[in-house]
Amino acid sequence: MVRSRTVTAVVGLVGSLLVSALLWWYFDTVAFFLFVPFVPFLFRRGEPDEPVRECPACGFRTTDDAYEYCPRDGTKLE
């Protein structure tokens, strides 16, 4: 299944190419405007399929399976 970030990037790329083609047709000059939406990739958080475990005492959060206990206070992660 295609993720929303991929769909956003494809729609942005197709849209920018369409705008470039329309400007080329209207002004009869080469002008390419490629606005690739990088925002979803830059501000990416953990994958939705990854379980997030949290320390009930201090709020430390991780998706890494290597952590069984909180590195700050030693409390077992939930």
C-alpha positions in Angstrom: 0.0 0.0 0.0 1.3 3.5 -0.9 1.9 5.7 2.1 0.6 9.2 2.4 4.1 10.7 2.2 4.7 9.0 -1.2 1.3 10.2 -2.5 2.1 13.7 -1.4 5.5 13.7 -3.1 4.0 12.3 -6.3 1.1 14.8 -6.4 3.5 17.6 -5.8 5.9 16.5 -8.5 3.1 16.0 -11.0 1.5 19.3 -10.1 4.8 21.2 -10.5 5.4 19.5 -13.9 1.9 20.5 -15.0 2.5 24.1 -14.0 5.8 24.1 -15.8 4.1 22.7 -19.0 1.3 25.3 -18.8 3.8 28.1 -18.4 5.8 26.8 -21.3 2.7 26.6 -23.5 1.4 30.1 -22.5 4.7 32.1 -22.5 6.5 29.9 -25.1 9.6 29.8 -23.0 11.3 27.1 -20.9 10.5 27.5 -17.2 10.6 24.5 -14.9 9.2 24.8 -11.4 9.8 21.7 -9.4 8.3 22.0 -6.0 8.8 18.6 -4.4 7.2 18.6 -1.0 10.0 17.5 1.4 8.1 18.5 4.5 6.6 15.1 5.2 10.1 13.5 4.9 12.0 16.1 7.0 9.6 16.0 9.9 9.1 12.3 9.9 8.5 10.6 13.2 8.5 6.9 14.1 6.6 4.6 11.7 3.0 3.9 12.7 3.7 0.2 12.8 6.4 0.5 15.4 5.3 0.2 19.0 6.3 3.2 21.1 7.3 2.3 24.7 7.3 4.9 27.4 8.7 5.3 30.9 5.9 5.9 33.4 8.2 7.8 35.7 10.0 10.3 33.5 8.2 10.1 30.0 11.2 8.7 28.1 9.9 7.3 24.8 11.6 4.9 22.4 10.8 2.5 19.5 14.1 0.6 19.8 13.7 -2.9 21.1 17.1 -2.8 22.7 15.7 -0.7 25.6 13.9 -2.8 28.3 14.4 -0.2 31.0 14.6 3.6 31.1 18.2 4.8 30.7 17.4 7.8 33.0 16.0 6.1 36.1 15.9 2.3 35.5 12.1 1.9 35.4 10.7 -0.8 33.2 9.3 0.6 30.0 5.6 0.1 29.2 
